[in-house]
Amino acid sequence: MKDYILFYKGGDKDWMTNTTPEQMAATMEKWGEWMGALQEKNQLASGGSPLDYSGKRLTADGVVTDVSLSEIKELVTGYSIVRANNIEDAVEIAKDCPIFQYPDITVEVREVANPPG
């Protein structure tokens, strides 16, 4: 099996502050169920974490700028790492991810490259 990273992109930056405790608990339960099912099948390498919407962008020439929320559709807002036989299987795993309960989310699936040697 190979490792694949699921990059969660986009979403609502105010979701966590506008969510009721009941909604948050229900959402976390769905995440726990999804990750638990993957773990039982040895398909979970890392549950990952959500990422804050703020940040800094650096260029090779030393320029530092704030991450722009106007680019939120392309902003990586979280990740998980799953194990699958191939990218098609990783995509099937991603289709069941609870992240799709959030508004305006896309998931990018990429193989984690293993260095030679």
Secondary structure, 3 states (H helix, E strand, C coil): CEEEEEEEEECCCCHHHHCCHHHHHHHHHHHHHHHHHHHHCCCEEEEEEECCCCCEEECCCCCEEECCHHHHHHCEEEEEEEEECCHHHHHHHHHCCHHHHCCCEEEEEEECCCCCC
